[in-house]
Amino acid sequence: MDAIDNEQVNLLLNDVLETHGYDFLAYSPASIKRRITRLFALDNFVSFAEFRYTVRTDKQYFKRFLEEITVNVTEMFRDPGFYKALRNEVLPNLGTYPFIRIWVAGCSTGEEAYSLAIVLKELNLLSKSLIYATDINPSVLEKAKKGMFPLNYLKGYSENYRQSGGAKDFTTYYTANYSLAKFDEGLSSKMIFSTHNLVSDHSFNEFQLIMCRNVLIYFDKDLQHKVFNLFDNSLENLGYLALGSKESLDFWPRAKEYKRVKTEKIWRKL
């Protein structure tokens, strides 16, 4: 069977935009082609035409398509140095505000939102904070709302937490439930989960902190700049923008309006 070519990828992505309203056309071509090709092979389609027809017409299958095409690699306290900088440099500054609004964009299954809530709780700031956790994919948001993560991941999460400056016993934040860890509902009570498409949706609030980590690496330059403009419109003056370890504001035309916070990928709007 021949590999899927670029023209077929574009046909499929145009179908997805026209039929379902999701725009993947400006995603990194190599990355999206690789994921589409993998799914096509995985599900044993006889032909590309059959694959295309199924994506267009079968709503249940489109949910699967969305889960496979959007990348949901995440963990709690990922890059502990980043969370240490939030704990020591960023959140104490925001603690002077009467209320703190935070947007975790591309939140996936919610590990970053829960990590952030734990740090806020330890700084006595959670009670006056609200975390808006958004993702393009409704299925991962359903998982995020439950606040349940595989128990076998918790050893790694606990070590990340410790390296990020956490000093408590990490087990106080969850109860073990068979093979799952259920996180304290006091954390999720300060979160609002909703679908949001960074490509096509608009700003929906003003925030003091926006976190969007390891999402933009899958976008081309133009789309990255479009998303930076969206974040800029959503961020208060002196608010913070936090990106993933391989992402940068540096090539965005308005980068001069932001100042980097020490060594982490965090910038403050001037």
Backbone as CSV, one residue per row, in Angstrom:
resi,resn,N_x,N_y,N_z,CA_x,CA_y,CA_z,C_x,C_y,C_z
1,MET,0.849,-1.200,0.000,0.000,0.000,0.000,0.887,1.253,0.000
2,ASP,0.577,2.184,-0.885,1.360,3.419,-0.958,1.124,4.277,0.287
3,ALA,2.151,5.011,0.644,2.015,5.943,1.771,1.085,7.084,1.374
4,ILE,0.468,7.700,2.370,-0.400,8.856,2.108,0.483,10.027,1.688
5,ASP,0.101,10.704,0.598,0.928,11.832,0.138,0.382,13.165,0.671
6,ASN,1.145,14.228,0.421,0.789,15.554,0.964,-0.553,16.053,0.454
7,GLU,-0.852,15.750,-0.795,-2.120,16.199,-1.383,-3.305,15.536,-0.669
8,GLN,-3.153,14.247,-0.354,-4.220,13.530,0.359,-4.386,14.082,1.781
9,VAL,-3.270,14.398,2.426,-3.335,14.994,3.765,-4.125,16.297,3.719
10,ASN,-3.842,17.140,2.717,-4.559,18.417,2.584,-6.038,18.218,2.315
11,LEU,-6.367,17.234,1.476,-7.780,16.920,1.212,-8.499,16.560,2.509
12,LEU,-7.859,15.693,3.273,-8.460,15.230,4.525,-8.623,16.387,5.518
13,LEU,-7.602,17.228,5.632,-7.665,18.341,6.586,-8.714,19.377,6.164
14,ASN,-8.878,19.560,4.860,-9.955,20.444,4.378,-11.330,19.861,4.702
15,ASP,-11.463,18.550,4.554,-12.720,17.869,4.945,-13.030,18.112,6.415
16,VAL,-11.994,17.942,7.238,-12.167,18.085,8.690,-12.608,19.509,9.033
17,LEU,-12.023,20.485,8.362,-12.396,21.882,8.589,-13.842,22.150,8.146
18,GLU,-14.180,21.688,6.947,-15.532,21.951,6.402,-16.619,21.193,7.163
19,THR,-16.348,19.949,7.540,-17.379,19.104,8.143,-17.468,19.276,9.653
20,HIS,-16.315,19.397,10.310,-16.305,19.376,11.775,-15.854,20.699,12.401
21,GLY,-15.297,21.614,11.591,-14.898,22.931,12.110,-13.558,22.980,12.824
22,TYR,-12.757,21.925,12.693,-11.417,21.917,13.294,-10.385,22.217,12.218
23,ASP,-9.540,23.212,12.462,-8.566,23.635,11.452,-7.159,23.156,11.820
24,PHE,-6.695,22.129,11.113,-5.331,21.624,11.331,-4.400,21.993,10.176
25,LEU,-4.850,22.879,9.286,-4.089,23.144,8.061,-2.753,23.842,8.316
26,ALA,-2.643,24.559,9.419,-1.375,25.257,9.684,-0.510,24.525,10.705
27,TYR,-0.899,23.292,11.023,-0.043,22.488,11.898,1.199,22.067,11.131
28,SER,2.258,21.766,11.846,3.509,21.329,11.221,3.234,20.160,10.276
29,PRO,3.483,20.331,8.946,3.085,19.314,7.959,3.666,17.930,8.236
30,ALA,4.932,17.864,8.612,5.566,16.548,8.836,4.916,15.835,10.013
31,SER,4.638,16.595,11.067,4.066,16.012,12.279,2.645,15.498,12.032
32,ILE,1.810,16.307,11.371,0.411,15.905,11.154,0.328,14.751,10.156
33,LYS,1.190,14.778,9.145,1.204,13.682,8.160,1.593,12.363,8.828
34,ARG,2.561,12.429,9.726,3.016,11.230,10.427,1.877,10.629,11.259
35,ARG,1.109,11.484,11.931,0.030,10.981,12.782,-1.140,10.431,11.969
36,ILE,-1.437,11.094,10.843,-2.509,10.610,9.963,-2.128,9.257,9.358
37,THR,-0.900,9.145,8.894,-0.414,7.896,8.295,-0.463,6.756,9.316
38,ARG,-0.073,7.071,10.545,-0.083,6.059,11.608,-1.507,5.558,11.868
39,LEU,-2.457,6.485,11.962,-3.853,6.118,12.237,-4.436,5.292,11.092
40,PHE,-4.140,5.705,9.863,-4.605,4.999,8.655,-4.143,3.536,8.689
41,ALA,-2.881,3.326,9.038,-2.316,1.968,9.095,-2.879,1.190,10.289
42,LEU,-2.999,1.866,11.412,-3.463,1.251,12.648,-4.871,0.669,12.498
43,ASP,-5.733,1.415,11.802,-7.136,1.004,11.689,-7.447,0.222,10.409
44,ASN,-6.388,-0.178,9.705,-6.521,-1.120,8.566,-7.536,-0.712,7.505
45,PHE,-7.510,0.550,7.107,-8.403,0.967,6.018,-7.923,0.371,4.696
46,VAL,-8.887,-0.008,3.863,-8.557,-0.614,2.571,-8.003,0.446,1.621
47,SER,-8.575,1.644,1.690,-8.140,2.714,0.786,-8.220,4.053,1.494
48,PHE,-7.527,5.043,0.917,-7.583,6.389,1.472,-9.000,6.953,1.343
49,ALA,-9.692,6.619,0.262,-11.071,7.109,0.046,-11.990,6.649,1.183
50,GLU,-11.814,5.389,1.597,-12.633,4.858,2.697,-12.311,5.593,4.008
51,PHE,-11.033,5.818,4.247,-10.575,6.543,5.440,-11.181,7.947,5.470
52,ARG,-11.082,8.618,4.341,-11.583,9.994,4.226,-13.100,10.048,4.458
53,TYR,-13.812,9.095,3.876,-15.271,9.034,4.012,-15.661,8.802,5.482
54,THR,-14.932,7.913,6.149,-15.239,7.584,7.554,-14.992,8.799,8.457
55,VAL,-13.883,9.489,8.242,-13.574,10.690,9.041,-14.659,11.749,8.844
56,ARG,-15.142,11.847,7.590,-16.170,12.862,7.271,-17.526,12.533,7.883
57,THR,-17.917,11.257,7.859,-19.324,10.925,8.118,-19.599,10.230,9.454
58,ASP,-18.587,9.624,10.057,-18.811,8.848,11.276,-18.354,9.664,12.492
59,LYS,-19.330,10.201,13.241,-18.995,11.099,14.359,-18.183,10.381,15.437
60,GLN,-18.509,9.131,15.684,-17.797,8.343,16.685,-16.339,8.158,16.269
61,TYR,-16.155,7.853,14.972,-14.785,7.654,14.498,-14.014,8.982,14.514
62,PHE,-14.715,10.072,14.239,-14.028,11.374,14.261,-13.485,11.680,15.651
63,LYS,-14.191,11.237,16.702,-13.671,11.417,18.072,-12.321,10.718,18.215
64,ARG,-12.249,9.515,17.646,-10.980,8.769,17.690,-9.899,9.507,16.883
65,PHE,-10.285,9.995,15.710,-9.370,10.749,14.859,-8.773,11.927,15.636
66,LEU,-9.653,12.652,16.312,-9.235,13.839,17.075,-8.259,13.456,18.190
67,GLU,-8.559,12.342,18.871,-7.679,11.896,19.955,-6.291,11.521,19.447
68,GLU,-6.254,10.925,18.255,-4.966,10.475,17.710,-4.165,11.622,17.080
69,ILE,-4.870,12.602,16.525,-4.196,13.684,15.802,-3.690,14.760,16.758
70,THR,-4.447,15.008,17.833,-3.971,15.981,18.818,-3.056,15.239,19.783
71,VAL,-1.982,15.872,20.176,-0.956,15.192,20.973,-1.259,15.389,22.449
72,ASN,-1.353,14.289,23.191,-1.718,14.387,24.602,-0.643,13.785,25.508
73,VAL,0.581,14.244,25.292,1.695,13.785,26.140,1.849,14.806,27.259
74,THR,1.659,14.351,28.492,1.735,15.296,29.611,2.069,14.534,30.887
75,GLU,2.464,15.254,31.917,2.683,14.637,33.230,2.618,15.721,34.294
76,MET,2.448,15.320,35.533,2.403,16.302,36.617,3.801,16.833,36.905
77,PHE,3.883,18.134,37.140,5.144,18.828,37.444,6.220,18.527,36.392
78,ARG,5.788,18.466,35.129,6.727,18.230,34.036,7.736,19.382,33.978
79,ASP,9.009,19.064,33.833,10.097,20.060,33.915,10.036,20.735,35.294
80,PRO,10.484,20.043,36.350,10.350,20.584,37.711,10.920,21.992,37.882
81,GLY,11.994,22.325,37.143,12.577,23.667,37.239,11.584,24.751,36.865
82,PHE,10.694,24.430,35.923,9.655,25.377,35.507,8.713,25.660,36.682
83,TYR,8.277,24.604,37.362,7.349,24.782,38.488,8.025,25.464,39.678
84,LYS,9.333,25.233,39.804,10.098,25.923,40.859,10.083,27.432,40.600
85,ALA,10.257,27.809,39.312,10.222,29.241,38.955,8.832,29.829,39.188
86,LEU,7.778,29.061,38.875,6.408,29.531,39.160,6.247,29.769,40.661
87,ARG,6.715,28.802,41.439,6.573,28.851,42.898,7.336,30.035,43.504
88,ASN,8.545,30.276,42.990,9.422,31.275,43.640,9.383,32.660,42.999
89,GLU,9.180,32.721,41.670,9.322,34.006,40.957,7.992,34.609,40.500
90,VAL,7.060,33.750,40.103,5.858,34.248,39.422,4.665,34.374,40.361
91,LEU,4.283,33.274,40.995,3.043,33.269,41.786,3.095,34.194,43.009
92,PRO,4.262,34.337,43.694,4.285,35.313,44.804,3.955,36.736,44.328
93,ASN,4.389,37.105,43.110,4.028,38.417,42.558,2.521,38.515,42.333
94,LEU,1.945,37.441,41.787,0.501,37.455,41.527,-0.301,37.412,42.826
95,GLY,0.359,36.963,43.895,-0.311,36.906,45.195,-0.736,38.264,45.722
96,THR,-0.160,39.319,45.170,-0.538,40.678,45.598,-1.853,41.127,44.957
97,TYR,-2.356,40.373,43.966,-3.617,40.721,43.308,-4.798,40.245,44.162
98,PRO,-5.941,40.948,44.075,-7.109,40.490,44.842,-7.650,39.158,44.325
99,PHE,-7.476,38.907,43.018,-7.970,37.662,42.428,-7.035,37.280,41.281
100,ILE,-6.776,35.993,41.128,-5.827,35.535,40.098,-6.555,34.641,39.087
101,ARG,-6.530,35.065,37.827,-7.120,34.256,36.748,-5.995,33.666,35.906
102,ILE,-6.036,32.362,35.730,-4.980,31.643,35.009,-5.612,30.825,33.893
103,TRP,-4.974,30.860,32.727,-5.434,30.051,31.592,-4.373,29.002,31.281
104,VAL,-4.761,27.722,31.394,-3.898,26.620,30.952,-4.444,26.172,29.597
105,ALA,-3.790,26.620,28.524,-4.257,26.354,27.162,-3.624,25.069,26.637
106,GLY,-4.450,24.199,26.034,-3.954,22.893,25.597,-3.671,22.031,26.817
107,CYS,-4.669,21.951,27.715,-4.437,21.318,29.029,-4.405,19.796,28.968
108,SER,-4.808,19.206,27.852,-4.833,17.756,27.700,-5.636,17.119,28.843
109,THR,-5.107,16.064,29.467,-5.867,15.343,30.493,-5.774,15.990,31.878
110,GLY,-5.181,17.177,31.963,-5.304,17.986,33.173,-4.159,17.950,34.167
111,GLU,-3.103,17.169,33.879,-2.012,17.054,34.849,-1.386,18.397,35.213
112,GLU,-1.227,19.287,34.208,-0.608,20.594,34.501,-1.523,21.471,35.347
113,ALA,-2.815,21.412,35.076,-3.763,22.218,35.859,-3.747,21.781,37.330
114,TYR,-3.698,20.475,37.576,-3.652,19.981,38.959,-2.318,20.328,39.624
115,SER,-1.230,20.253,38.867,0.084,20.631,39.410,0.059,22.092,39.872
116,LEU,-0.491,22.936,39.017,-0.573,24.364,39.312,-1.438,24.619,40.547
117,ALA,-2.556,23.908,40.629,-3.461,24.071,41.781,-2.759,23.689,43.078
118,ILE,-1.931,22.648,43.031,-1.188,22.228,44.234,-0.215,23.321,44.676
119,VAL,0.510,23.908,43.719,1.453,24.989,44.076,0.683,26.183,44.657
120,LEU,-0.432,26.544,44.018,-1.243,27.661,44.535,-1.725,27.381,45.953
121,LYS,-2.149,26.148,46.194,-2.623,25.768,47.539,-1.501,25.923,48.569
122,GLU,-0.299,25.486,48.200,0.825,25.556,49.133,1.277,26.991,49.397
123,LEU,0.966,27.896,48.460,1.288,29.319,48.660,0.099,30.091,49.257
124,ASN,-0.941,29.331,49.664,-2.179,29.934,50.213,-2.856,30.893,49.237
125,LEU,-2.775,30.561,47.941,-3.379,31.426,46.917,-4.548,30.761,46.185
126,LEU,-4.769,29.478,46.424,-5.788,28.760,45.634,-7.185,29.325,45.862
127,SER,-7.458,29.742,47.102,-8.814,30.230,47.419,-9.189,31.470,46.615
128,LYS,-8.176,32.254,46.181,-8.504,33.457,45.393,-8.049,33.321,43.938
129,SER,-7.967,32.073,43.477,-7.544,31.818,42.093,-8.628,31.055,41.340
130,LEU,-8.608,31.205,40.017,-9.464,30.393,39.146,-8.628,29.967,37.951
131,ILE,-8.607,28.664,37.694,-7.832,28.111,36.584,-8.791,27.719,35.471
132,TYR,-8.647,28.350,34.312,-9.421,27.974,33.122,-8.552,26.999,32.318
133,ALA,-8.967,25.744,32.254,-8.190,24.718,31.553,-8.924,24.349,30.267
134,THR,-8.287,24.620,29.130,-8.971,24.413,27.849,-8.176,23.477,26.938
135,ASP,-8.903,22.819,26.043,-8.279,21.958,25.049,-9.219,21.858,23.858
136,ILE,-8.652,21.526,22.700,-9.448,21.359,21.479,-10.256,20.060,21.519
137,ASN,-9.796,19.113,22.345,-10.306,17.744,22.313,-11.250,17.469,23.500
138,PRO,-12.566,17.311,23.246,-13.517,17.108,24.352,-13.256,15.842,25.165
139,SER,-12.727,14.798,24.521,-12.508,13.527,25.234,-11.477,13.675,26.346
140,VAL,-10.380,14.403,26.070,-9.356,14.550,27.118,-9.867,15.447,28.247
141,LEU,-10.742,16.394,27.920,-11.306,17.259,28.967,-12.182,16.453,29.927
142,GLU,-12.904,15.465,29.393,-13.720,14.594,30.249,-12.834,13.876,31.266
143,LYS,-11.667,13.417,30.800,-10.720,12.752,31.712,-10.188,13.751,32.739
144,ALA,-9.858,14.955,32.261,-9.290,15.985,33.149,-10.259,16.333,34.287
145,LYS,-11.544,16.448,33.956,-12.551,16.805,34.966,-12.586,15.797,36.110
146,LYS,-12.322,14.530,35.787,-12.402,13.473,36.810,-11.231,13.542,37.796
147,GLY,-10.103,14.114,37.362,-8.941,14.220,38.260,-8.404,12.867,38.690
148,MET,-8.481,11.883,37.785,-7.999,10.535,38.093,-6.874,10.164,37.139
149,PHE,-5.731,9.759,37.711,-4.561,9.413,36.899,-4.052,8.033,37.306
150,PRO,-3.449,7.299,36.361,-2.981,5.947,36.684,-2.008,5.954,37.873
151,LEU,-2.287,5.061,38.823,-1.507,5.011,40.055,-0.027,4.736,39.785
152,ASN,0.248,3.962,38.735,1.658,3.622,38.461,2.467,4.827,37.957
153,TYR,1.803,5.951,37.619,2.522,7.172,37.224,2.942,8.001,38.442
154,LEU,2.311,7.715,39.585,2.426,8.636,40.722,3.824,8.697,41.331
155,LYS,4.589,7.622,41.199,5.954,7.641,41.731,6.769,8.721,41.004
156,GLY,6.652,8.741,39.671,7.342,9.763,38.870,6.822,11.158,39.166
157,TYR,5.482,11.287,39.291,4.883,12.596,39.583,5.356,13.109,40.942
158,SER,5.443,12.208,41.903,5.864,12.579,43.249,7.313,13.078,43.250
159,GLU,8.157,12.414,42.459,9.563,12.823,42.353,9.664,14.202,41.675
160,ASN,8.879,14.410,40.605,8.822,15.725,39.947,8.416,16.810,40.943
161,TYR,7.383,16.490,41.730,6.864,17.436,42.730,7.969,17.824,43.707
162,ARG,8.703,16.824,44.187,9.776,17.075,45.157,10.860,17.965,44.537
163,GLN,11.223,17.654,43.289,12.267,18.447,42.607,11.808,19.874,42.303
164,SER,10.497,20.063,42.232,9.972,21.402,41.909,9.862,22.294,43.143
165,GLY,10.275,21.767,44.300,10.220,22.571,45.529,9.095,22.197,46.465
166,GLY,8.335,21.156,46.113,7.246,20.696,46.988,7.815,20.004,48.217
167,ALA,7.318,20.359,49.391,7.902,19.823,50.632,6.933,18.928,51.394
168,LYS,5.690,18.814,50.927,4.703,18.010,51.655,4.779,16.550,51.207
169,ASP,4.033,15.702,51.882,3.894,14.315,51.439,2.886,14.327,50.291
170,PHE,3.339,13.964,49.092,2.488,14.085,47.897,1.202,13.257,48.013
171,THR,1.246,12.191,48.813,0.059,11.328,48.940,-1.115,12.035,49.626
172,THR,-0.851,13.172,50.275,-1.970,13.892,50.915,-2.916,14.510,49.888
173,TYR,-2.484,14.587,48.625,-3.308,15.239,47.593,-4.231,14.273,46.839
174,TYR,-4.087,12.981,47.084,-4.933,12.028,46.347,-5.250,10.806,47.201
175,THR,-6.296,10.098,46.783,-6.597,8.799,47.397,-6.440,7.731,46.330
176,ALA,-5.843,6.615,46.712,-5.659,5.502,45.772,-6.971,4.743,45.654
177,ASN,-7.346,4.482,44.414,-8.626,3.839,44.143,-8.377,2.751,43.104
178,TYR,-8.106,1.521,43.565,-7.685,0.424,42.680,-6.437,0.852,41.896
179,SER,-6.541,0.954,40.579,-5.345,1.286,39.780,-5.241,2.783,39.485
180,LEU,-6.135,3.578,40.109,-6.167,5.013,39.831,-5.922,5.839,41.088
181,ALA,-5.358,7.024,40.880,-5.222,8.005,41.962,-6.248,9.101,41.714
182,LYS,-7.119,9.318,42.694,-8.158,10.351,42.568,-7.710,11.575,43.363
183,PHE,-7.547,12.697,42.640,-7.039,13.912,43.297,-8.151,14.654,44.022
184,ASP,-7.740,15.331,45.079,-8.625,16.057,45.981,-9.541,17.007,45.205
185,GLU,-10.837,16.936,45.478,-11.801,17.787,44.763,-11.679,19.261,45.144
186,GLY,-10.999,19.535,46.238,-10.711,20.934,46.589,-9.847,21.598,45.526
187,LEU,-9.044,20.802,44.814,-8.217,21.339,43.722,-9.084,21.629,42.494
188,SER,-9.898,20.632,42.094,-10.700,20.795,40.864,-11.837,21.800,41.038
189,SER,-12.199,22.102,42.294,-13.279,23.086,42.515,-12.859,24.485,42.061
190,LYS,-11.548,24.689,41.873,-11.054,25.994,41.410,-10.674,25.963,39.925
191,MET,-11.218,24.971,39.195,-10.912,24.838,37.763,-12.202,24.872,36.947
192,ILE,-12.096,25.483,35.773,-13.180,25.436,34.787,-12.602,24.789,33.531
193,PHE,-13.153,23.648,33.135,-12.684,22.949,31.942,-13.618,23.250,30.771
194,SER,-13.053,23.645,29.649,-13.923,23.844,28.475,-13.123,23.715,27.181
195,THR,-13.842,23.415,26.095,-13.175,23.301,24.794,-12.836,24.694,24.283
196,HIS,-11.672,24.808,23.698,-11.245,26.056,23.067,-10.238,25.686,21.989
197,ASN,-10.437,26.264,20.810,-9.563,25.991,19.669,-8.641,27.191,19.477
198,LEU,-7.359,27.001,19.741,-6.396,28.105,19.643,-6.307,28.675,18.237
199,VAL,-6.667,27.865,17.246,-6.546,28.291,15.842,-7.686,29.222,15.455
200,SER,-8.906,28.927,15.937,-10.067,29.656,15.415,-10.859,30.432,16.467
201,ASP,-10.680,30.134,17.758,-11.481,30.808,18.782,-10.789,32.076,19.285
202,HIS,-11.601,32.938,19.894,-11.097,34.251,20.314,-10.731,34.254,21.793
203,SER,-10.225,35.382,22.233,-9.940,35.619,23.639,-11.259,35.595,24.411
204,PHE,-11.243,35.057,25.638,-12.510,34.952,26.381,-12.411,35.529,27.792
205,ASN,-11.253,36.105,28.152,-11.107,36.717,29.475,-9.773,37.445,29.525
206,GLU,-9.518,38.112,30.651,-8.198,38.725,30.884,-7.514,37.959,31.991
207,PHE,-6.279,37.557,31.746,-5.569,36.682,32.676,-4.295,37.333,33.199
208,GLN,-3.864,36.854,34.379,-2.569,37.289,34.919,-1.456,36.287,34.564
209,LEU,-1.862,35.053,34.241,-0.899,34.034,33.842,-1.536,33.158,32.766
210,ILE,-0.810,32.965,31.654,-1.237,32.017,30.621,-0.135,30.972,30.471
211,MET,-0.508,29.706,30.605,0.425,28.602,30.380,-0.008,27.847,29.133
212,CYS,0.918,27.723,28.194,0.640,26.916,26.993,1.948,26.215,26.658
213,ARG,2.105,25.005,27.167,3.401,24.342,27.100,3.351,23.127,26.180
214,ASN,4.282,23.107,25.230,4.435,21.966,24.317,3.215,21.750,23.413
215,VAL,2.586,22.853,23.033,1.505,22.822,22.032,2.015,23.463,20.744
216,LEU,2.690,24.605,20.905,3.087,25.410,19.737,4.159,24.743,18.882
217,ILE,4.872,23.757,19.436,5.889,23.058,18.631,5.249,22.322,17.453
218,TYR,3.925,22.086,17.527,3.233,21.386,16.437,2.640,22.355,15.405
219,PHE,2.820,23.673,15.624,2.259,24.682,14.730,3.365,25.278,13.852
220,ASP,2.984,25.730,12.648,3.979,26.437,11.840,4.145,27.873,12.383
221,LYS,5.156,28.590,11.861,5.507,29.928,12.385,4.324,30.900,12.365
222,ASP,3.598,30.939,11.227,2.483,31.886,11.112,1.419,31.620,12.169
223,LEU,1.128,30.350,12.366,0.104,29.992,13.347,0.594,30.282,14.766
224,GLN,1.867,30.051,15.011,2.434,30.410,16.319,2.248,31.893,16.604
225,HIS,2.528,32.723,15.592,2.393,34.173,15.770,0.938,34.571,16.005
226,LYS,0.031,33.888,15.317,-1.406,34.152,15.504,-1.815,33.837,16.952
227,VAL,-1.298,32.724,17.471,-1.621,32.321,18.842,-0.986,33.285,19.857
228,PHE,0.237,33.745,19.572,0.864,34.737,20.464,0.026,36.018,20.515
229,ASN,-0.538,36.420,19.387,-1.413,37.606,19.374,-2.657,37.370,20.231
230,LEU,-3.211,36.161,20.138,-4.371,35.799,20.965,-4.010,35.888,22.453
231,PHE,-2.853,35.335,22.801,-2.424,35.382,24.198,-2.174,36.816,24.652
232,ASP,-1.570,37.617,23.779,-1.301,39.011,24.106,-2.603,39.761,24.399
233,ASN,-3.635,39.476,23.601,-4.949,40.107,23.815,-5.623,39.611,25.097
234,SER,-5.174,38.467,25.590,-5.816,37.847,26.760,-5.048,38.083,28.051
235,LEU,-3.896,38.755,27.944,-3.013,38.894,29.099,-2.997,40.334,29.595
236,GLU,-3.186,40.514,30.891,-3.096,41.849,31.484,-1.650,42.355,31.414
237,ASN,-1.465,43.667,31.446,-0.107,44.215,31.592,0.507,43.659,32.876
238,LEU,1.789,43.335,32.799,2.553,42.718,33.888,2.153,41.264,34.162
239,GLY,1.288,40.708,33.285,0.954,39.288,33.378,2.077,38.442,32.792
240,TYR,1.987,37.135,33.020,3.051,36.215,32.605,2.559,35.241,31.539
241,LEU,3.450,34.940,30.600,3.182,33.923,29.578,4.245,32.836,29.720
242,ALA,3.796,31.583,29.880,4.717,30.459,30.086,4.577,29.461,28.941
243,LEU,5.717,29.116,28.328,5.743,28.190,27.192,6.539,26.938,27.539
244,GLY,6.545,25.967,26.610,7.292,24.732,26.805,8.783,24.930,26.563
245,SER,9.562,23.922,26.935,11.026,24.059,26.922,11.608,24.263,25.518
246,LYS,10.891,23.841,24.465,11.413,24.007,23.100,10.719,25.148,22.346
247,GLU,9.946,25.964,23.088,9.173,27.035,22.455,9.729,28.394,22.870
248,SER,9.496,29.401,22.020,10.063,30.722,22.319,9.231,31.843,21.711
249,LEU,9.244,32.970,22.403,8.619,34.197,21.885,9.558,34.955,20.940
250,ASP,10.837,34.569,20.919,11.889,35.414,20.345,11.643,35.912,18.918
251,PHE,10.995,35.119,18.084,10.846,35.511,16.672,9.510,36.184,16.375
252,TRP,8.706,36.360,17.406,7.421,37.056,17.264,7.698,38.556,17.186
253,PRO,7.054,39.268,16.245,7.356,40.701,16.054,7.210,41.561,17.316
254,ARG,6.360,41.141,18.276,6.140,41.984,19.460,6.879,41.463,20.701
255,ALA,7.882,40.634,20.461,8.631,40.031,21.578,9.267,41.077,22.491
256,LYS,9.612,42.249,21.930,10.263,43.302,22.726,9.358,43.830,23.845
257,GLU,8.059,43.567,23.710,7.116,44.026,24.742,7.051,43.065,25.935
258,TYR,7.908,42.046,25.899,7.936,41.037,26.971,9.356,40.879,27.489
259,LYS,9.478,40.578,28.780,10.799,40.390,29.395,10.887,38.967,29.943
260,ARG,11.955,38.269,29.588,12.141,36.884,30.024,12.421,36.832,31.529
261,VAL,11.816,35.863,32.202,12.038,35.657,33.636,13.140,34.614,33.807
262,LYS,14.326,35.075,34.164,15.476,34.202,34.424,15.669,33.152,33.323
263,THR,15.865,31.885,33.724,16.272,30.870,32.730,15.103,30.072,32.160
264,GLU,13.934,30.143,32.777,12.805,29.348,32.281,12.102,30.047,31.117
265,LYS,11.260,29.287,30.409,10.524,29.853,29.262,9.262,30.567,29.753
266,ILE,9.502,31.615,30.548,8.411,32.434,31.105,8.749,33.895,30.788
267,TRP,7.762,34.611,30.264,7.951,36.029,29.935,6.907,36.872,30.663
268,ARG,7.327,38.099,31.017,6.374,39.043,31.649,6.050,40.160,30.677
269,LYS,4.776,40.430,30.538,4.317,41.503,29.638,4.607,42.856,30.266
270,LEU,5.298,43.710,29.542,5.719,45.009,30.099,4.615,46.052,29.978
